[in-house]
Amino acid sequence: MTLKEQLNNAMKAAMKARDNLRLSAVRMVLAAVKNREIDSRTELDDLAVTEVITSLTKQRRESIRMYREGNRLELAEKEELELAVLLEFLPVQLSPEEIDHLVRQVILETGAQGARDMGRVMKAAAPLTTGKADGKVVSDTVRRLLA
């Protein structure tokens, strides 16, 4: 079953269960996928749908941070609940230890020596972490290990 089919099934289940939060989160993902398909004029595969969901999770995390800084806890809570729904459709997220190990392997494979090689390491690590880890966490890990 493709990721889009899973999203459609989740939308139908949320409608039947009258789970408005879950329904709105899934509809938001489907709308973003549809917009990306219209922009690219092709049907998205699972990898592209995963990228869309990843960008939406990144937006949610940023919104949560901003709402907390602005002392808008009720809005931050709503965003956290939406984030939890989005994470259900992504592959299992890598732990910080797994990211650290993966980045160390990539550094060894690429022969990176210092901070100037960060782009090369990120380019090699990106396909291994797409959808499984936040890009900011990966880049922070690369920066720390190359320093």
Residue, then its C-alpha position, 0 to 999 in steps of 0.5 A: m500500500t502506497l503512502k498516499e493510500q495510507l493517508n486516504n485510509a487514515m482520512k476515512a478512518a478519522m471521518k468515521a471516528r469524528d476525530n477532527l484534529r487527526l482529520s485536519a492534519v491528514r487533509m493538510v498533508l493530502a493538500a500539500v501532496k496535491n499542490r506538489e503534484i500540480d507544481s511538478r505535473t507528475e504523481l508523487d511516489d512514496l519518497a516524494v510524499t515522505e519529503v512533503i511530510t518531512s517539510l510539514t513536520k519541520q514547519r510544525r516544530e518551528s511553530i511549536r518553538m515560536y508559540r512557546e516563546g510567545n507564551r501561546l501554550e494552547l497553540a503549541e499544544k495543538e501543533e504538537l498533536e498535529l506533529a504526532v499525527l504527521l510522524e505516524f506516516l514517516p519512517v521510524q525516526l533515528s535516535p541521536e546516537e544512531i545519527d551520530h554513528l551514521v555521520r561518523q561512518v559518512i565522514l570516514e567514507t568521504g575522508a572529510q577533514g574539517a568544517r570545509d568538508m561539511g557540504r560533502v558530508m551532508k550530501a552523502a548523509a542526506p539520502l540516508t537520513t531523509g524522512k528519518a531525521d531532522g536535517k537540522v539535527v543532522s547538520d548540527t551533528v556533522r558540524r560538531l564532529l568536523a570541528 
